[in-house]
Amino acid sequence: MSFLMGPALLFCPADRPERYQKAAERSDTVIVDLEDAVAPADKQRARGAILAQLGATGDVPELDPSRTIIRVNPAGTDEFEKDLHCLKHTPYRHIMLAKAESAAQLKELQGYSVIALCETAAGVLNAAAIAAEPNVVALMWGAEDLLASLGGTSSRFEDGSYRAVALHARSSVLLAAGAFGKDAIDAVYVNIPDLAGLALESRDAVASGFSSKACIHPDQVAVVREAYAPTEADVSAAAELLDAASAAGTGVFAFKGKMIDGPILKHAASTLRRAGHVSS
């Protein structure tokens, strides 16, 4: 399965149906959240809101199923079972599993395309096994829940940079996703007014190999999109390089005074994919 829903994914509380369409219009994909964004007392009402926005026959949803992810509660909880019962009556088949911790949990979600959210110590340590599951299309990591699971108090220093344990988790989840050909989604940036910090972190996500970044506010979407969009010069240079590689017909060749090999060509191909080009 492929995951082509980014680069800017926007969370929306499931108990705020009046925000569904706005979130969808302002992002590449909306994540309707049944977990942390909804108070325990409001979860049943949130599930009702998801069902209420369907058409009379249940097959004409307000939200486009191809651009909608439902974040469900952690596996093994009563709320998780209720979430799945709700989703059986909807056309939504993209699920984000909160606090994913084992491959066994993913086996309970056959028939769904799953984004596994590794945001606990167990989830990060088992990221590779989780990524290997066939119904997993992407991995995401979460910093604050991870630190809470460790008994910590903050994932970042005062200057906004991540602490070492958070960086380790970020890298571990990215590597696990890449090892099994799955996409990786970077964690949210919680300091909403700090768009400069978000831009810096988003550019690092692009350079590191994350296919998307999650957002918690509509103002963050444009920043993430800009970070992921190559410049015209980048696209032109990548296309020229790949054309030269095709003409050379060899594994390694010289181009504009530089040695070009496989990894450099993959970088160029990635640039074209991000620009929306189709490249073989």
ROBA-209704 format. One record per residue: residue number from 1; residue in three letters; y, x, z of N, C-alpha, C in turn. Coordinates in steps of 0.02 Angstrom, whole numbers. Layout:
residues N
resi:resn:n_c2:n_c1:n_c3:ca_c2:ca_c1:ca_c3:c_c2:c_c1:c_c3
NUM:ALA:Y:X:Z:Y:X:Z:Y:X:Z
...
//
This chain:
residues 280
resi:resn:n_c2:n_c1:n_c3:ca_c2:ca_c1:ca_c3:c_c2:c_c1:c_c3
1:MET:-60:42:0:0:0:0:62:44:0
2:SER:114:21:-34:177:59:-34:230:22:6
3:PHE:276:60:32:330:32:73:396:47:38
4:LEU:426:-4:7:487:6:-32:540:-42:-8
5:MET:560:-35:55:605:-85:85:669:-54:112
6:GLY:682:9:98:739:42:128:795:52:78
7:PRO:844:96:97:840:141:154:868:114:220
8:ALA:907:59:217:938:34:278:904:-29:302
9:LEU:869:-25:359:834:-82:389:875:-105:449
10:LEU:888:-170:452:933:-197:504:895:-244:550
11:PHE:896:-229:616:866:-273:665:909:-336:675
12:CYS:875:-392:686:908:-456:701:867:-493:753
13:PRO:897:-514:809:858:-550:860:828:-614:830
14:ALA:765:-625:845:732:-684:817:759:-749:845
15:ASP:790:-747:904:817:-808:933:888:-822:911
16:ARG:911:-785:859:978:-797:831:972:-813:757
17:PRO:943:-871:740:931:-887:669:994:-892:628
18:GLU:1051:-904:660:1114:-908:622:1133:-839:594
19:ARG:1100:-787:618:1115:-719:594:1065:-696:540
20:TYR:1012:-732:529:959:-710:483:988:-692:415
21:GLN:1022:-741:384:1046:-730:316:1098:-675:313
22:LYS:1142:-673:362:1193:-621:364:1161:-552:367
23:ALA:1109:-545:409:1075:-481:415:1041:-462:349
24:ALA:1010:-512:316:976:-499:253:1026:-479:198
25:GLU:1083:-511:197:1134:-497:146:1165:-428:155
26:ARG:1168:-404:217:1203:-342:231:1157:-280:234
27:SER:1093:-290:222:1046:-234:228:997:-235:170
28:ASP:955:-184:168:901:-182:118:842:-224:141
29:THR:831:-225:206:777:-263:236:798:-284:306
30:VAL:781:-346:325:797:-369:392:734:-366:435
31:ILE:740:-342:496:685:-341:545:699:-396:596
32:VAL:664:-451:590:673:-506:637:633:-488:700
33:ASP:668:-480:755:639:-449:815:618:-501:867
34:LEU:552:-504:879:525:-547:931:514:-509:997
35:GLU:527:-443:996:512:-403:1055:574:-391:1099
36:ASP:600:-329:1100:651:-311:1148:716:-351:1142
37:ALA:732:-375:1082:795:-410:1073:794:-481:1101
38:VAL:736:-504:1122:729:-573:1147:706:-572:1219
39:ALA:741:-607:1262:722:-612:1333:655:-649:1339
40:PRO:615:-631:1390:550:-664:1397:553:-740:1396
41:ALA:604:-768:1428:609:-841:1431:625:-873:1364
42:ASP:649:-832:1317:671:-859:1252:622:-844:1195
43:LYS:566:-812:1209:521:-792:1155:491:-851:1118
44:GLN:472:-904:1153:443:-961:1119:495:-994:1075
45:ARG:556:-998:1098:610:-1026:1058:622:-983:996
46:ALA:615:-916:1003:624:-871:947:571:-882:893
47:ARG:509:-892:915:456:-906:867:469:-973:832
48:GLY:495:-1021:870:512:-1085:840:567:-1078:788
49:ALA:614:-1032:800:668:-1021:752:642:-994:687
50:ILE:592:-949:690:562:-922:629:528:-978:589
51:LEU:492:-1022:624:458:-1077:591:508:-1128:564
52:ALA:562:-1139:600:610:-1191:581:647:-1174:516
53:GLN:653:-1109:499:691:-1091:439:647:-1092:376
54:LEU:584:-1114:383:541:-1122:325:555:-1188:291
55:GLY:536:-1194:228:544:-1257:192:497:-1309:220
56:ALA:503:-1370:195:463:-1425:220:388:-1413:212
57:THR:370:-1377:159:299:-1363:147:277:-1297:177
58:GLY:324:-1261:209:307:-1198:242:303:-1139:195
59:ASP:320:-1149:131:314:-1093:84:380:-1075:50
60:VAL:436:-1102:75:501:-1086:46:546:-1061:102
61:PRO:537:-1000:123:575:-975:181:647:-959:164
62:GLU:688:-961:215:758:-942:207:763:-868:190
63:LEU:719:-827:219:719:-755:208:667:-737:156
64:ASP:683:-688:114:636:-663:64:580:-625:98
65:PRO:518:-647:93:462:-613:127:455:-540:106
66:SER:475:-523:44:468:-454:21:520:-408:53
67:ARG:571:-438:84:624:-398:116:631:-416:190
68:THR:578:-440:219:580:-461:289:521:-431:327
69:ILE:536:-402:385:486:-376:431:493:-414:496
70:ILE:437:-434:526:438:-466:591:413:-416:643
71:ARG:456:-398:690:432:-354:744:399:-397:797
72:VAL:335:-384:808:297:-422:858:292:-383:922
73:ASN:272:-419:974:264:-389:1040:203:-343:1042
74:PRO:198:-299:1092:143:-251:1094:74:-284:1095
75:ALA:27:-251:1062:-43:-275:1060:-70:-280:1131
76:GLY:-112:-331:1141:-143:-340:1206:-104:-384:1253
77:THR:-45:-406:1232:-5:-451:1275:-13:-523:1251
78:ASP:2:-570:1296:0:-640:1278:51:-655:1223
79:GLU:108:-623:1227:160:-636:1177:138:-613:1107
80:PHE:100:-559:1104:74:-534:1041:29:-587:1008
81:GLU:-15:-616:1047:-60:-667:1020:-21:-728:996
82:LYS:31:-746:1033:72:-802:1012:112:-786:949
83:ASP:135:-724:944:171:-703:884:126:-709:822
84:LEU:64:-686:827:18:-689:771:2:-761:752
85:HIS:-6:-804:802:-19:-875:788:40:-904:750
86:CYS:100:-886:768:160:-910:733:159:-885:661
87:LEU:146:-821:651:152:-792:584:98:-818:536
88:LYS:43:-843:563:-8:-872:519:19:-931:480
89:HIS:71:-962:507:100:-1021:475:162:-1004:434
90:THR:171:-940:418:229:-917:379:204:-874:321
91:PRO:248:-860:271:229:-815:218:243:-742:234
92:TYR:266:-727:295:284:-659:312:222:-617:328
93:ARG:215:-563:291:156:-520:300:174:-447:312
94:HIS:237:-433:324:258:-366:345:273:-369:419
95:ILE:235:-332:458:241:-333:531:259:-263:556
96:MET:304:-262:605:316:-200:643:284:-209:711
97:LEU:235:-167:726:200:-172:790:236:-129:842
98:ALA:266:-162:890:301:-126:943:251:-88:987
99:LYS:272:-29:1008:232:12:1054:160:21:1031
100:ALA:152:36:967:85:50:940:57:112:974
101:GLU:-5:109:996:-33:165:1034:-102:188:1010
102:SER:-136:149:969:-203:169:948:-221:138:881
103:ALA:-269:170:847:-293:143:784:-327:76:794
104:ALA:-360:66:851:-395:3:864:-348:-56:862
105:GLN:-286:-46:884:-238:-101:883:-222:-124:812
106:LEU:-223:-76:765:-207:-93:696:-263:-133:663
107:LYS:-323:-124:687:-380:-161:659:-373:-236:673
108:GLU:-334:-255:723:-322:-325:738:-273:-357:689
109:LEU:-243:-316:647:-190:-341:602:-210:-337:529
110:GLN:-274:-346:516:-297:-348:446:-263:-405:410
111:GLY:-243:-392:348:-207:-442:309:-133:-435:313
112:TYR:-109:-392:356:-37:-378:361:-22:-306:340
113:SER:36:-295:312:62:-227:301:100:-209:364
114:VAL:78:-156:397:104:-141:464:147:-78:465
115:ILE:205:-85:496:246:-27:514:230:-15:588
116:ALA:198:40:602:178:56:671:236:92:706
117:LEU:261:63:759:317:91:796:289:132:854
118:CYS:290:198:846:264:244:897:320:262:945
119:GLU:322:231:1002:378:239:1048:357:248:1120
120:THR:294:269:1129:269:288:1195:234:355:1188
121:ALA:220:387:1244:185:451:1241:119:444:1205
122:ALA:81:391:1221:16:381:1189:24:368:1114
123:GLY:75:331:1096:86:316:1025:102:379:985
124:VAL:143:422:1013:161:484:978:100:530:972
125:LEU:62:536:1026:2:579:1025:-51:553:976
126:ASN:-53:488:966:-103:458:921:-74:440:853
127:ALA:-16:467:837:17:448:774:-26:460:713
128:ALA:-62:516:711:-103:532:653:-159:481:644
129:ALA:-193:463:697:-247:413:693:-220:346:672
130:ILE:-160:330:695:-129:266:677:-111:267:602
131:ALA:-82:322:580:-62:328:509:-121:324:462
132:ALA:-179:344:486:-239:344:443:-265:274:428
133:GLU:-244:224:467:-269:156:457:-245:128:389
134:PRO:-288:98:350:-270:75:283:-213:24:280
135:ASN:-207:-19:331:-155:-70:329:-88:-46:355
136:VAL:-84:17:376:-20:46:398:16:72:336
137:VAL:77:48:325:116:70:267:171:118:287
138:ALA:189:119:351:242:164:374:237:173:450
139:LEU:265:228:473:272:241:544:347:244:561
140:MET:363:220:618:431:228:645:424:255:716
141:TRP:474:290:738:473:315:807:532:286:844
142:GLY:527:284:911:581:258:952:593:304:1011
143:ALA:656:322:1021:673:372:1071:678:345:1142
144:GLU:713:289:1150:727:266:1218:665:240:1254
145:ASP:623:202:1219:561:179:1251:515:238:1266
146:LEU:516:289:1222:475:348:1234:496:382:1299
147:LEU:560:393:1308:584:426:1369:569:383:1430
148:ALA:574:317:1423:558:273:1479:484:279:1497
149:SER:440:286:1446:369:291:1460:352:357:1495
150:LEU:396:406:1488:386:470:1521:420:473:1590
151:GLY:457:422:1607:495:422:1670:562:456:1664
152:GLY:583:469:1602:648:501:1590:705:450:1592
153:THR:765:475:1581:824:432:1586:865:430:1523
154:SER:858:480:1478:899:481:1418:866:525:1365
155:SER:869:504:1303:840:543:1248:889:594:1219
156:ARG:953:588:1237:1004:630:1206:1047:666:1258
157:PHE:1076:721:1236:1126:756:1275:1193:721:1267
158:GLU:1242:741:1306:1308:709:1303:1341:716:1235
159:ASP:1324:769:1197:1354:777:1131:1320:736:1077
160:GLY:1269:697:1097:1234:653:1050:1171:683:1020
161:SER:1159:746:1030:1099:778:1002:1038:759:1045
162:TYR:980:760:1013:919:741:1047:895:796:1095
163:ARG:863:775:1149:828:821:1193:764:845:1158
164:ALA:736:900:1182:679:931:1148:620:884:1141
165:VAL:605:844:1193:547:800:1190:556:746:1136
166:ALA:617:722:1127:630:673:1075:623:704:1006
167:LEU:648:764:998:641:799:934:568:811:917
168:HIS:529:828:968:457:839:958:424:774:934
169:ALA:441:719:966:412:654:946:433:636:875
170:ARG:496:646:860:522:630:793:483:670:740
171:SER:475:734:752:439:776:704:365:757:700
172:SER:334:741:757:263:724:758:249:662:717
173:VAL:291:611:725:281:549:688:294:559:613
174:LEU:344:598:596:358:613:526:300:651:494
175:LEU:273:700:529:217:739:502:154:696:496
176:ALA:141:653:545:82:610:541:87:563:482
177:ALA:146:534:471:156:489:413:145:527:348
178:GLY:175:586:343:169:625:282:98:647:268
179:ALA:61:663:320:-8:687:311:-53:634:280
180:PHE:-36:571:290:-78:517:263:-42:477:208
181:GLY:10:505:181:44:474:125:81:410:143
182:LYS:102:403:205:139:344:227:213:362:235
183:ASP:255:312:231:326:324:240:343:331:314
184:ALA:399:363:328:422:371:397:493:342:403
185:ILE:505:305:455:570:273:468:601:305:529
186:ASP:662:327:522:696:360:578:722:308:628
187:ALA:726:328:691:746:284:745:819:262:739
188:VAL:836:210:777:904:184:777:951:233:811
189:TYR:1014:227:793:1068:266:824:1106:217:868
190:VAL:1100:223:934:1123:171:979:1198:172:993
191:ASN:1232:227:978:1304:231:989:1339:200:929
192:ILE:1347:134:930:1370:97:871:1438:120:845
193:PRO:1489:133:887:1554:154:859:1553:224:828
194:ASP:1505:265:845:1503:334:821:1472:338:751
195:LEU:1509:316:701:1483:317:633:1477:388:605
196:ALA:1519:433:630:1514:503:607:1449:533:631
197:GLY:1430:519:693:1367:544:719:1308:513:683
198:LEU:1313:449:666:1261:416:628:1254:448:559
199:ALA:1310:463:527:1308:494:460:1273:561:463
200:LEU:1289:601:513:1258:667:521:1183:660:531
201:GLU:1162:613:574:1091:604:587:1055:575:526
202:SER:1089:531:489:1059:502:429:1048:554:375
203:ARG:1096:599:367:1088:652:317:1030:698:336
204:ASP:1022:709:401:965:750:424:900:713:411
205:ALA:900:647:420:839:607:406:820:613:333
206:VAL:868:610:289:855:618:217:825:687:203
207:ALA:859:738:228:837:807:215:768:821:245
208:SER:752:788:300:688:800:334:630:763:302
209:GLY:644:709:267:591:672:234:581:600:256
210:PHE:623:574:300:618:504:319:639:460:260
211:SER:600:409:245:615:366:187:669:314:203
212:SER:678:299:267:724:246:287:751:261:357
213:LYS:803:223:375:827:227:444:843:156:468
214:ALA:824:142:530:836:76:558:907:72:587
215:CYS:937:14:583:1005:2:607:1004:-55:658
216:ILE:1052:-54:703:1058:-108:752:1123:-147:745
217:HIS:1165:-126:696:1229:-161:685:1245:-158:610
218:PRO:1272:-212:582:1287:-212:510:1333:-154:488
219:ASP:1378:-132:532:1424:-78:514:1387:-13:499
220:GLN:1325:-7:524:1288:55:513:1255:59:444
221:VAL:1246:2:412:1209:-1:349:1241:42:295
222:ALA:1306:35:285:1340:72:231:1335:147:243
223:VAL:1337:168:306:1332:239:322:1263:266:303
224:VAL:1212:229:319:1144:250:303:1133:251:227
225:ARG:1157:199:194:1150:197:121:1185:256:88
226:GLU:1244:272:111:1280:328:82:1243:394:91
227:ALA:1212:402:149:1174:464:162:1114:470:115
228:TYR:1084:414:99:1024:415:57:1039:415:-18
229:ALA:1100:400:-36:1117:396:-107:1138:465:-133
230:PRO:1100:494:-180:1119:559:-208:1183:552:-249
231:THR:1221:605:-254:1281:605:-296:1260:606:-370
232:GLU:1306:590:-414:1291:593:-485:1272:664:-505
233:ALA:1305:713:-474:1289:782:-489:1218:800:-467
234:ASP:1198:774:-409:1129:786:-385:1078:756:-433
235:VAL:1091:695:-456:1044:661:-501:1040:698:-568
236:SER:1098:718:-594:1100:753:-658:1062:819:-653
237:ALA:1073:856:-598:1040:921:-589:965:912:-582
238:ALA:943:860:-545:872:848:-536:839:830:-602
239:ALA:871:788:-641:843:768:-706:838:828:-753
240:GLU:890:870:-752:890:929:-796:834:977:-776
241:LEU:824:985:-711:772:1029:-687:702:1004:-706
242:LEU:690:939:-699:625:911:-716:613:913:-791
243:ASP:665:905:-830:658:912:-903:639:984:-921
244:ALA:671:1031:-887:656:1102:-900:584:1118:-880
245:ALA:561:1089:-826:492:1100:-804:443:1072:-856
246:SER:458:1014:-883:415:984:-934:412:1028:-996
247:ALA:470:1056:-1014:472:1099:-1074:437:1165:-1062
248:ALA:441:1191:-1001:410:1255:-985:334:1250:-987
249:GLY:308:1195:-960:236:1184:-962:196:1232:-920
250:THR:227:1266:-872:192:1313:-829:205:1296:-756
251:GLY:164:1324:-713:172:1310:-642:235:1339:-611
252:VAL:252:1399:-631:312:1432:-606:353:1456:-665
253:PHE:419:1446:-663:461:1467:-718:531:1482:-692
254:ALA:570:1517:-733:638:1534:-714:686:1483:-743
255:PHE:736:1463:-702:785:1414:-725:852:1432:-693
256:LYS:901:1448:-735:968:1467:-711:965:1522:-659
257:GLY:922:1571:-672:919:1630:-629:878:1621:-566
258:LYS:845:1563:-558:804:1551:-498:732:1538:-517
259:MET:687:1558:-472:616:1543:-482:604:1471:-460
260:ILE:572:1432:-504:559:1362:-489:483:1353:-482
261:ASP:462:1321:-426:392:1306:-417:383:1234:-393
262:GLY:323:1217:-373:306:1148:-356:351:1115:-304
263:PRO:362:1146:-246:404:1114:-195:474:1097:-220
264:ILE:504:1141:-259:571:1128:-284:571:1068:-332
265:LEU:518:1063:-372:512:1006:-417:502:941:-379
266:LYS:466:944:-323:457:884:-282:524:862:-252
267:HIS:566:910:-232:632:893:-207:672:856:-260
268:ALA:667:881:-322:704:850:-377:678:779:-390
269:ALA:612:771:-390:583:705:-400:604:656:-346
270:SER:608:681:-284:630:639:-228:702:617:-238
271:THR:744:661:-263:813:643:-276:818:586:-325
272:LEU:778:589:-379:779:536:-429:752:470:-400
273:ARG:701:475:-358:675:413:-327:728:381:-284
274:ARG:764:421:-246:816:392:-203:872:362:-244
275:ALA:883:388:-302:935:361:-345:913:299:-383
276:GLY:850:280:-374:824:222:-408:797:236:-477
277:HIS:788:300:-493:760:318:-558:685:318:-554
278:VAL:652:307:-610:580:311:-614:563:378:-646
279:SER:525:419:-609:509:485:-636:435:498:-628
280:SER:404:525:-678:333:543:-674:325:613:-648
//
